[in-house]
Amino acid sequence: MEPQGGARRATVPQGYHKSAGPLRDSAFSLPYRGRPVTRNLLLALFPLAVFASSMPEQALAEPAVARPTLSKHAALQSSGTVFFTEVEQTGAVAAIGTAHSLRIPDIARLGRVEFRLGGSWDLISTSTRLLVAPGIPFDAPGGSVAGDFFIYALDSAPNGVRVLELESAAKLAGLTKGDAVEILGIPAKGGGNEVVLRGQIWEASAEQIQLNLEAPFDLRGWGGAPVIASASGRVIGIVQGSISSASNPRLMVGPIGAVQNALAGLRVRAAGQSFAKLAEAPAPRSDESARTQRQPLILPLPDRTNIHLEIEFPGDGAVVSDSACGTFVAGRAMALSDRSKRFDVALVLDTSGSTAESTGVDINGNGVIGARQRGRISSLFGGSTDKGDSVLAAEVAAARQILRDLDPRTTRVAVITFAGGDGKRETGPPALTREPLTSEYARVERALDFILRAEPHGQTHISGAVDHATTELLGLYGSRSEKIVDSEKLVFFFTDGQPTLPFGPLAQSDNTRAVRQSARRAHKAGIRIHSFAIGSEALAGPIASVELADMTGGSFIPVRHPGELSAVVDALNFANLEDVMLRSETTGNEADPFRVTADGSWGGFVKTVPGSNTIQIAARSTDGVEAVEVLHIVHEPAAEPLPVPTDLGVRHNRLLEDCLRNLKHLRVSAEREQAERVRKELLLEIGRERAKARKRAAEQRKQLELEVEETD
């Protein structure tokens, strides 16, 4: 007999802990609505088969994939993909993913993995143990594509997903080139719970399967995605990575046979081993796997990144009042390779003689465009009739643009200039610290003002500038900056030329080798360099700028027209964040206006309704790691307005300006579309110039007889 209201008691399937009780979602507090999938249950539901067959679209609407998620740093972080299958020995459903998506030390420390839908973030189930011994990540010693897997024992039946069957050993052995397959995954953008890609088998063996996709696709976060044989509808493998050298989109897949072999040795009703116990055990070795040669894989390893996502204003449970713009919400999102929550940034500006040249653009906005100045004696270069429109002025304007997008509470900034002797006068060292690392941005602005008033001269000593920046960021002997060990250290390096020192303009090979050695030293110190090659001369021989970025893990940004430097800086993202989104879960509307700055500071106005409101902020790093935070506020129209903290005042005022343009019925949407078109055109231009510059750098490498060096 059913309880009143027709609600049925949730049954507890075999293999799950009866003491688990209802599932509690740490972010949304969703009740448990589990639907266990076992043979007994399927037999019990057989009389409903006719009714179920009338609703195939609804059945297929449930996705088969999810994100394994950790609650880290007071936020949710997901990495990779899992799918679900029934395990005969336990009589319950398990989740299968890759070993390289989440690391044992992380899940051991946190004690629990949550499985969530990729688009809606609905909680599906949780896990506190692995059902079998963990596989070895393909990039670890002894690892292989086939042996890279985790099999998670679930604490309760998965809710809202469909369960997949694994292919039989006989059919796995019969896979051949040309067999059609489908790959189920979660789109990196768009918010969907599942997307299906199609392809064909290129090669198949017991060690690995290679697939050709029908079309290119953004595969970030697809490690662990199931590959389905179109003929049988069963899982034949797990996506591990894509092959960087393939001309067509090609995936490297671990055959599902390794998972089946692991499950075959499982005892009946085995419960698995807790994450903490697994962390204490020695890592498994596989001599056979160690002998297997791995192909180059390019899927990122998201576990190497931490997203620190926080809401700074207002506080959780705050009472907010009516506002024409909505409720101001602000915070920070930082995607870092360690636990650091601080940045140290060096702005390195080229002040050699060539930077006196005119950009042909009104950089200083005085209504006059500086032209090339003829007849100067002090420099080999003509210079500009308006110093405010020179290449150096463009560098300073770009530096100011970066500074406006940084947060002094977490980011210190230093200013460094570099040039070199021109043979006519004593110029001192190749680089100078104009302002040491400081959180007082007014001091940085004054240093930039001083640089703008100075007279550019000298040659281009790039290696000396890099070594000087390394010394300053590390706080070594001779620096003027206070040392902070655990900060994320970045250099924004601007130059309009090629290295002409320390060995002179005719020793190009030696000068370039010196740059590479300085880049190697910066890389070993944990410094990333984002290099800007400005103008035709820098792009005619870009190898030094390319190597600075490539050898330190930074970005190389070609700027064909110096006057566009500030716009290029504004169009790029240096916070390792692919996307940040602020929206109201109550109304379903995204924040408008909304801004994300270079260091991950964000803010926006969210429309609220009277009563309780739930606000969600989500961030995704460039390597696919995701984090979500939730804010609960109460809207009382007659309440006193909340005072905005002083340190958020600039961010708040910039957003108010955007909001006022909305309220005045300006065509903000059209302006944004135009701005987005301009941004995309700039990024396309950057891509084209980057390709040209890399080709030219490769030619230079051959001409200069330089060997490719691997970074440590």
GITABEL-V106905 format. One line per field, one symbol per residue. phi: phi as a letter, one per 40 degrees, with the letter a starting at -180 (. if undefined). burial: + if it has 9 or more other ideal C-beta (glycine too) atoms within 8 Angstrom, else -. A space follows every 50 residues. Layout:
BEGIN
phi = ???
burial = ???
END
This chain:
BEGIN
phi = .cccggcccccbccgbccccgccbccbbfcccbcbcbbcccccccdcccc ccccbccccccccbbabcbbcbfgacbbagbbbbacbcccgbcbbbaccc cbcddcccccgabbbbccccgccbababaccbdccbdcccdgcaccccab bccccaccbgbcbbcccccccccccbdgccbbbbabccbhgccabbbbab ccaaaccabbbbccacacbcgcchccbbcccbgbcbabcbabcccccbdb bbbcdcdcccccccccccfcbgbcccccccccccbaccccccccccbbcc bcccbbbcbabcacccgcbbbcacchccbaabbbbbcaccbbbbbbcbbc bcdccccccgbcccgcgbccbcccgcccacbcgbcbdcbccccccccccc cccccbbccbbcbbbbbaaicbgbacbgccabccacdacccccccccccc ccccccagcbbcccccccccccccgcdgcbbccbccccbbbbbbababcb bcbgccbccccccccccccccccccgbbbcbbcbgcccccbcdccccdcc cbgcbcbcbcbdccdcccdccbbbcgbcabbbaccccgcccacabbcccg cbaabbcbbdhcbbbbbbbbccbgcbabbbbbbbcbdcccccccddcbcc ccccccccccccccgccccccccccccccccccccccccccccccccccc dcccfbccbccc
burial = ------------+-++---+--+---+--+-+-+-+++--++--+----- -+------+---+++++++++++-+++++++++++++-++++++++++++ ++-+-+++-+-++++++++-++++++++++++-+++++-+-+++++++++ +++++++++++++++++---++--+---++++++++++---+++--++++ +--+---++++++-----++++++++++++---++++++++++-----++ ++++++++++-++--+--++-+--+--++------+--++-+-+--+-+- +++-+++++++-++---++++-+-++++++++++++-----+++++++++ +++++++++-+++-----++-++--+--+-++++-+++++++++++++++ +++-++++-+++++++++++-+----+--+++++++++--+-++++++-+ ++---++++++++++++++++++++---+-+--+--++++++++++++++ ++-----++-+++++++++++++-+-+++++++++-+++-+++++++++- ++-+-++++++++++++++-++-++++--+-+++-+--+-+-++++++++ ++++++++----++++++++++++++++++++++++-----+-+---++- ++-+++-++-++-----+--+------++--++-++--++-+++-++--+ +--+-+------
END
